[in-house]
Amino acid sequence: MPKFGPKQQGRRPRERRGPRHARGQRRRNNVVMVRVDEENLSRIDELVASGQFNSRSEATAFLIGEGVKSKQEMFDKIAEKISQIQDLRSELGEMIAEDTKPSETADQSTDNAQ
């Protein structure tokens, strides 16, 4: 018979339950720490209490995923703008590198002065 701590006496050993809500084949290997207000925490706890999720972590990951899906058009626009910004930064870097190269005319005028 397994030994139980004082708080566990009379309880069954905890079994690892599988996820109740389908999440597809995606693995959640990234950790994000967030602070939420009491109302949102209560809603997350309701999802867990409903039995559809095993933990606050699973319920929160579900909510984040649903939020991202519902705003997909906005994220597509953001990705496009980020790509444009990266292209402009690259163009500026090339422009600055070209402008700071020693010019041949400056080298020639230095040679002529000597």
N, C-alpha and C positions, 0 to 999 in steps of 0.2 A: 504494500500500500504506500503511495507516495506521501512524503512529508509536506505539510502545508505550514506556511507562516501564520502568525496570529490573525492577520486580516483575511487569510484565505481559507481558514477552517470551515468546513461545511460546504465549500464551493467545489464545483467540478473544475478540473484543470482546464485552462483556456486552450481552445483549439484554434488553429489558424484557419479562418474562413476565407474562401475565395471571394473575389469581387462579385457582388450581386448585379451591378449595373455594367452592361457591356461597354467596354472601352476600346474594343478593337485590339489589334496586335501591337500597339504602341507601348513602349516601356517608359515609365516615368523615372528617370535616373537623375534628374536635376532638382535641387532643393531651392525653394524660394521662401524666404521668411517674410510674412506680412503681418501688419497690425490691422485689426478690423474693429468696428464699433460693436456694441452689444446687440443691436438689431441684426446685423449681418451674421454675427456669431450664432445668434439664436436660429436664424434660417439654416445655417450650415448644420447645426445640431439637429434640426428637424429632419434634414435629409438623412442623417445617420440614424436617428430614431425610427425613421420610416422603414429601415431595414434594407434600403436600396444601396447603401454604402457602408463599408465596414469602419470608416474612420473619417475624421474631419479632413484629413489629407486627401482622401479619395473624393469626397464631396467637393472640396475646394478645387481640386484639379478638374473635375467635371465642369464646375461653374466657369472656370477660366477658359476651358476649351469651348464651351458654348458661347461665351462672350466673344472670343476671337472669331468663331464661325459667323456669328451674327454681324460682325463688323468687317467681314472679309473685303468688301469693296473699299473701305477706308484704308485697310492695311495694304491693299494693292496700290492705292494712290501714294501712300507713304513710301513704299518700296521704290516706286518710280521716281519720286522726288529725291530719295537718298541716292539713287543711281545717278541722277543728274548732278547732285552736289559732289559726288565722288569724281565724276567726269570733269567738272569745273575745277576742283582742287588739283587734279592731275594736270589739267591744262595750265593752271596758274604756276604749278611747280616747274613745268617745262619752260614756261615763259621766263620765270625768274632765273632758272639755270642758264638759259640762252643769254639773258641780259647780263649775267655776272661772269660770263666767259671772257677771258682776256681777248680783246679784239686784235686782229692783225694790224690794223692801222696804228693802234697804240704801241704795239711792239716795234713797228717800223719807225715811228717818231722817236722812240727811245734809242734805237740803233743809230739814227741820223744825228742825234744830239751828241753822241759820243764821238 
